[in-house]
């Protein structure tokens, strides 16, 4: 059979969503290659009529297709008619047209990530830092721009002080980028809250990146000791500090008091201990996930009018997205 998608179902072109019946040769579609979104070109369109379809109901939407349309599951490609109860590959369609950044590793990337982990805020589609010191905000903005290319500037703000009972002058650096905020959440384990974030092992790519991370974190949530050549970082997120300790060859004892911040000392000579081991972790956030197929409902044609299914020949990737759901024709 090898039929495809019902005529009025939405597919994701690079220029936006269109109905399957309106796709033409030469159009460029979005698809997935592993966990990355990529583009593929329509080299041909076929149309076929049939009297049987299935209505696939997922966590995200419902679409009408040929029973033979293939959907990607963790176990491989599966016909739509057999996909009930399975999870299928999916990417948020609303994010397909956003700007994808080139993130550069190195000292500036580490500094930006360390300062964000210590003092920053990661929103749904933005990243920001609000601090009292103009010099700190300036260094943060410069590092952010150097590692992402995003223009970042300082804004004067007023920060409320519960102790002084009045506002204090400060500075904010804020950039809008859902791609960057997704990347930061991915680096720290999915939840960027300071008490739940995990140590971002992506900074272990090289020693320069890790040194930048330490400098940024100390500037945001640490200080230099006066009695010996060391810096101290403090956090109530003890698993975060415990993961850093063996990397710098330090002993770490969490605070015995509940809700009290623990401290980790970073000797200026920690590199001489030979405890740093580079690790390779991707800088780009994954753009695909899995959604559940809740139902697959048989849909016979009513009356004399059959369904029209559209299929697509594509290159270099043979797959396409049905409003974010990865699909392909049967072989």
C-alpha positions in Angstrom: 0.0 0.0 0.0 2.4 2.7 1.2 -0.2 5.4 1.4 0.6 8.5 3.5 -1.3 11.3 5.2 -4.9 12.4 4.8 -5.3 15.5 2.6 -6.2 18.1 5.3 -3.6 17.0 7.9 -0.8 19.5 8.7 2.8 18.9 7.9 5.7 21.1 8.9 7.4 23.0 6.0 10.3 25.4 6.8 7.9 28.3 6.0 5.2 27.0 8.3 2.4 24.4 8.5 0.4 23.5 5.4 -2.1 20.8 4.6 -0.7 17.6 3.0 -2.6 18.2 -0.2 -0.8 21.6 -0.7 2.8 20.2 -0.5 4.6 20.5 -3.9 7.9 19.3 -5.3 10.7 21.6 -4.2 9.2 22.4 -0.8 11.5 22.1 2.2 10.2 20.2 5.2 11.4 19.9 8.7 12.3 16.4 10.0 14.4 14.8 12.7 17.8 13.2 12.5 18.3 11.5 15.9 17.5 14.2 18.4 18.2 17.2 16.1 15.8 19.0 13.7 17.0 19.1 10.1 15.6 20.0 6.7 14.8 17.8 3.8 13.4 18.6 0.3 10.3 17.2 -1.4 11.3 15.5 -4.7 7.9 14.1 -5.5 4.3 13.9 -4.3 1.9 11.0 -4.8 -1.8 10.8 -4.1 -3.9 7.6 -3.7 -7.5 6.9 -2.7 -8.6 4.3 -0.2 -11.6 3.6 1.9 -9.9 2.9 5.2 -8.0 5.3 7.5 -6.9 5.4 11.1 -7.3 8.3 13.5 -4.1 8.4 15.7 -4.6 10.1 19.1 -1.4 11.1 20.9 -0.7 13.3 23.9 -0.3 16.3 21.6 -2.9 16.0 18.8 -5.1 13.7 16.6 -4.3 13.1 13.0 -5.8 11.0 10.2 -3.6 8.8 8.1 -3.3 5.5 6.2 -3.0 2.5 8.4 0.4 1.8 6.7 1.9 5.2 7.6 5.1 4.5 9.6 5.8 6.2 13.0 9.1 6.0 14.8 8.9 4.2 18.2 11.9 3.2 20.5 11.6 -0.2 18.9 11.8 1.0 15.4 9.3 2.0 12.7 5.8 0.8 13.2 2.6 1.1 11.2 0.1 3.7 12.5 -2.6 1.0 12.8 -0.4 -0.9 15.3 1.0 2.0 17.4 -1.6 2.2 20.2 0.1 2.2 23.6 3.5 3.0 22.0 5.5 6.2 22.3 6.5 7.9 19.1 9.1 10.5 18.2 8.0 14.1 18.4 9.3 17.6 18.5 7.3 20.8 19.5 6.1 22.2 16.2 6.0 25.8 17.6 9.8 25.7 18.1 10.7 24.7 14.6 11.1 28.2 13.3 13.1 29.6 16.2 16.7 30.7 15.9 19.2 27.9 16.6 22.4 29.1 18.1 26.0 28.0 17.6 27.3 27.6 21.2 31.1 27.8 21.5 33.0 26.0 24.3 35.8 27.7 26.1 36.4 30.0 29.1 33.5 32.4 28.3 31.0 29.6 27.9 32.1 28.2 31.3 32.0 31.6 33.0 28.5 32.3 31.6 27.2 28.9 32.8 28.8 29.1 36.2 27.4 32.6 36.9 24.0 31.5 35.7 24.0 28.4 37.9 25.0 30.6 40.9 22.9 33.7 40.4 20.9 33.6 37.1 17.4 32.8 36.2 16.4 30.4 33.3 12.9 31.1 32.1 10.7 29.4 29.5 12.3 31.5 26.7 14.8 33.8 28.4 18.0 33.8 30.5 18.8 36.6 32.9 21.1 37.7 35.7 20.4 40.5 38.2 23.3 41.6 40.4 24.4 44.6 42.4 27.9 44.9 40.8 28.2 46.6 37.4 31.5 45.0 36.7 30.1 41.5 37.3 27.1 42.2 35.0 29.5 43.5 32.3 31.7 40.4 32.4 28.6 38.2 32.3 27.2 40.0 29.3 30.5 39.8 27.4 30.8 36.1 28.1 27.2 35.4 27.0 27.8 37.2 23.7 31.1 35.6 23.1 29.8 32.0 23.5 26.4 32.4 21.8 26.6 35.4 19.5 23.5 36.9 21.2 23.7 40.7 21.8 23.6 41.3 25.6 23.5 44.6 27.4 23.2 46.0 30.9 20.0 47.5 32.2 19.8 49.5 35.4 17.2 48.1 37.8 16.2 48.4 41.4 16.3 45.3 43.6 14.2 45.1 46.8 16.1 44.7 50.1 14.2 43.0 52.9 16.9 43.9 55.4 17.1 47.6 54.5 13.4 47.9 53.7 14.1 49.8 50.5 15.2 49.3 46.9 18.9 48.9 46.0 20.3 49.8 42.6 21.5 46.9 40.5 22.0 45.7 36.9 20.2 43.2 34.8 21.5 41.2 31.7 18.6 39.5 29.9 18.4 37.7 26.5 15.4 36.1 24.9 16.1 32.7 23.4 14.1 29.6 24.0 16.9 27.6 22.4 19.4 28.9 25.0 17.0 28.3 27.9 16.4 24.8 26.7 20.1 24.2 26.4 20.7 25.4 30.0 18.0 23.3 31.4 19.4 20.3 29.6 22.9 21.0 31.0 21.7 21.0 34.6 19.4 17.9 34.3 16.1 19.5 33.2 15.3 21.7 36.2 17.3 25.0 36.5 16.1 25.9 40.0 19.1 26.5 42.1 18.1 23.9 44.7 17.4 21.2 42.1 19.9 21.8 39.4 22.6 19.2 38.8 26.3 20.0 38.1 26.5 20.7 34.3 29.1 18.2 33.2 29.2 19.9 29.8 31.8 22.2 31.4 34.3 19.3 31.6 35.0 19.5 27.9 38.3 21.1 28.6 40.2 22.8 31.4 39.6 26.3 30.1 35.8 25.8 30.1 35.9 24.3 33.6 38.1 27.2 34.9 35.6 29.7 33.5 32.8 27.8 35.2 34.6 28.0 38.6 35.3 31.7 38.1 31.7 32.5 37.2 30.2 30.5 40.0 32.6 32.0 42.6 31.8 35.5 41.4 28.1 34.8 41.8 28.0 32.8 45.0 31.5 32.6 46.5 34.4 34.6 47.9 38.2 34.4 48.3 39.7 33.3 51.6 42.1 35.7 53.3 44.0 33.1 55.3 45.2 30.9 52.4 45.2 30.7 48.6 41.8 29.4 48.0 38.3 30.4 47.0 35.0 29.2 48.6 31.7 28.5 46.9 28.6 28.1 49.0 25.3 26.4 48.2 22.5 24.6 50.0 22.4 22.3 46.9 24.8 19.8 48.5 24.7 17.2 45.6 25.8 20.0 43.3 28.9 20.7 45.4 29.5 17.0 46.1 29.9 16.4 42.3 32.4 19.2 41.9 34.6 18.1 44.8 36.3 15.0 43.2 37.0 17.0 40.0 39.1 19.5 42.0 40.5 16.8 44.3 38.8 18.4 47.4 37.2 16.8 50.4 33.7 18.0 50.9 31.6 17.7 54.1 28.0 18.9 53.8 26.6 21.2 56.5 25.0 19.2 59.3 22.3 21.8 59.7 19.2 21.6 57.6 18.6 24.5 55.2 22.1 25.9 55.8 24.4 26.3 52.9 27.4 24.0 52.6 30.9 25.3 51.6 33.4 23.9 49.2 37.0 25.2 49.1 38.8 25.5 45.8 42.6 25.6 46.2 44.5 27.8 43.7 46.7 24.8 43.2 43.9 22.3 42.5 45.1 21.6 39.0 48.4 20.2 40.3 46.5 17.3 41.9 45.8 15.8 38.4 42.1 15.0 39.2 40.6 16.7 36.2 39.5 14.3 33.4 38.0 15.8 30.2 34.6 14.6 29.2 32.8 15.2 25.9 29.2 16.3 26.1 27.1 17.8 23.3 26.5 21.6 23.5 23.3 21.5 21.5 20.1 20.6 23.4 18.0 17.7 22.2 15.1 18.8 20.2 13.1 15.5 20.1 11.2 13.6 22.7 8.6 10.9 22.9 4.8 11.2 23.2 2.2 8.5 23.9 -0.2 7.1 21.4 -3.4 7.0 23.4 -5.8 5.5 20.8 -5.8 4.4 17.2 -9.4 4.5 15.8 -10.4 2.8 12.6 -12.1 5.3 10.2 -13.9 3.8 7.2 -14.9 6.1 4.4 -18.5 7.2 4.6 -20.6 7.0 1.5 -19.1 6.9 -2.0 -16.2 9.3 -1.4 -12.9 7.6 -0.4 -10.1 9.2 1.5 -7.2 10.8 -0.4 -3.8 10.1 1.1 -0.7 12.0 0.1 2.9 10.6 0.2 6.2 12.4 -0.2 9.5 11.4 -1.8 12.2 13.3 0.1 16.0 13.8 0.1 18.4 13.7 1.8 16.1 12.5 4.7 13.1 10.2 3.8 11.1 11.3 6.8 8.8 14.3 7.6 6.8 15.8 10.5 3.1 15.5 11.0 2.6 18.6 13.2 5.8 17.5 15.1 5.3 13.7 14.9 8.0 11.9 12.9 6.6 9.8 10.0 7.5 8.2 6.7 5.8 6.2 4.0 5.9 2.4 4.2 8.5 0.8 2.0 
